[in-house]
Amino acid sequence: MSSTYSTESPLSSSSSIFPGWSEHVLRKKYRDPGKLKESLDAIYGSSQYRVIVKADRWILVLPSPLGAKELEDLEDNIRNHY
């Protein structure tokens, strides 16, 4: 499966679910998981990320960490695809 959706309590930026991967809380709300998946597939490819729902927040799990500016740019890019 290209992405994973689950519910867990909030974690730090280092993922315990996917060791070696980094978690990034998406600041904007995304109401359509299908559209979010399409956007992330277009940006990263279908097996290069995971999505987890924690405390009603979307958590993007990536193999490498993003800086604050990179995360902001990513959310803008998602919105353009969304």
N, C-alpha and C positions, 0 to 999 in steps of 0.2 A: 504494500500500500504506500502511496506517495506521501501521505501526511497522516499524522496521528492526532486524534482529538480525545482528550480525557479530562477529568476533573481532579484536581489535587489542591493542596494548600500552597500558598505562595512560597517560592524558593529564591535563593540568591541568584546572581547572574551566571553562576556555574551550575550546569544541570546535573542533578543526581539521577534523573531518569535516563538521560543519554550522556554517559560519562565522556568527557572531552569536548562536549558541545556547550555553547553559551546560550542562555535564555535572555530574551529581550521583550519587555512588556510593551505592547503596542498601545500608544497613548490614545489613539482615536478608537471609537466604537465601530465595529463592523457587524452589521446585522444579518448579512447573507454569507454564510460560510462557503457556499459554492462559488460566489464571486471572489471572495478572498482567496480561495484555493486557485482559481483561474489566474488571478493577478500574481500570486507567488510562483505558480508554475511558469508563467511568462518571464518572471524576473530571475528565478533561481534554477528552474528545471524541476521535474516532478519528484526527484528523490533527494534533493539537496537541502531540505528543510523539514521541520516538524512543527505542528501547531498544537498547543495544549491550552485548554480553558481552565483557569484557576481563579476562584473568587470572582466569577463573572468578567474576567479580563482575558484577552487573547495574548498568549505568550508564544513568540516566535523562537524556535530553537534552531540555531545554525551551527555548523561545524567550526566557525571562527567568530570571535567577538567583533562587535561593531562599536565605533565611537559614537558620541552623542550626535554629531553632525551627520554621520553615515546613517544612523537610525532615523533622523529627521528626513533626510533625503529619501530613504527607503519608504517611509510613510507617504511622502509626497508622490513617489513613483507608484505605490499601491493605489493611491487615490486616483491617479491618472488612468490606471488600468481598470479600476473598480467602476 
